[in-house]
Amino acid sequence: MTTISQTAGRSLRPSSTGGFFATLAQGAYALFNRLERRSAVKTLNELDDRALRDIGITRSQIEDAVYGQVKAELTRYL
């Protein structure tokens, strides 16, 4: 009887609510991050070649620069 009364108030499943909300928050953050980067690529693509040259990138390097894939030739400007 002692065993039954000690475990009667406990749940048999571990609580997964925290895991669910953490996963949901990570998904929301990933979506927000993706939308921000897409917006940055779009904005940079709207610039003319002279403005891009002032920044130190070419049109073909826009996505690499936005997504953090910095090439060796870009690091000399940093």
C-alpha positions in Angstrom: 0.0 0.0 0.0 2.8 2.4 0.7 4.1 2.1 -2.8 0.7 2.8 -4.3 0.1 5.9 -2.2 3.6 7.4 -3.0 3.2 7.0 -6.8 -0.5 7.8 -7.0 0.0 11.5 -7.4 2.9 11.2 -9.9 2.5 11.2 -13.7 4.0 8.2 -15.4 5.0 10.2 -18.4 7.7 12.9 -18.1 6.5 16.3 -19.0 7.2 17.2 -22.6 5.7 20.7 -22.5 9.0 22.4 -22.1 10.4 20.5 -25.1 7.4 21.4 -27.2 7.7 25.1 -26.5 11.5 25.0 -27.0 11.0 23.4 -30.4 8.3 25.8 -31.3 10.6 28.8 -30.3 13.5 27.4 -32.3 11.2 27.0 -35.4 9.9 30.6 -35.0 13.5 31.8 -34.7 14.6 29.9 -37.8 11.7 31.2 -39.8 12.4 34.8 -38.7 16.1 34.4 -39.5 15.3 33.0 -42.9 12.9 35.9 -43.7 15.5 38.4 -42.6 18.2 36.9 -44.8 15.8 36.8 -47.8 15.0 40.4 -47.3 18.8 41.3 -47.1 19.4 39.4 -50.3 16.6 41.2 -52.0 17.8 44.6 -50.8 21.3 43.9 -52.0 20.1 42.7 -55.4 18.3 46.0 -55.8 21.6 47.9 -55.5 23.6 48.8 -58.6 27.0 47.4 -59.2 28.8 50.6 -58.1 27.1 50.5 -54.7 27.9 46.8 -54.3 31.6 47.6 -55.2 31.6 50.3 -52.5 30.5 47.6 -50.0 33.2 45.3 -51.3 31.2 42.6 -52.9 30.1 41.6 -56.4 26.6 40.6 -57.4 27.7 36.9 -57.4 28.8 37.2 -53.8 25.6 38.5 -52.3 24.1 35.3 -51.1 27.5 34.1 -49.7 27.9 37.4 -47.8 24.4 37.3 -46.4 24.4 33.6 -45.4 27.8 34.0 -43.7 29.9 32.1 -46.2 32.6 34.7 -46.3 35.2 33.9 -49.0 38.9 34.6 -48.5 38.8 37.5 -50.9 36.1 39.2 -48.7 38.0 38.9 -45.5 40.6 41.5 -46.6 37.9 44.1 -46.2 36.9 43.1 -42.7 
